[in-house]
Amino acid sequence: MSYARKSYCDVYVFLDVGGQLECCMCDLPDGPSTFVATTTDAMLAHLDAHRAAGHDVPDETYEGLRAEQRVNDRWMGLVAGGKDPDEAWEEAAR
């Protein structure tokens, strides 16, 4: 699931099948080229840093992340605990 793409803004944020949110091709200075977050709050804080740097991060990116925060955070926690991502998704969505 992609929350933002570089084709229309300054960030590429998605939920990776490995169990984390990623900001891929991250343009923040002194940061990694891919920022990995294991909670939605951590990604939201990262996006705040992008905005503080003058980068275009759509409001819809924040809204989408917040709307799916409960399920995404639960899924990321289950995957981090060793659960198969597909099985974890079914459990997290309940």
Helices and strands as residue ranges (DSSP letters): E 2-4, E 12-16, E 20-24, E 34-37, H 40-52, H 59-67, H 69-80, H 85-92
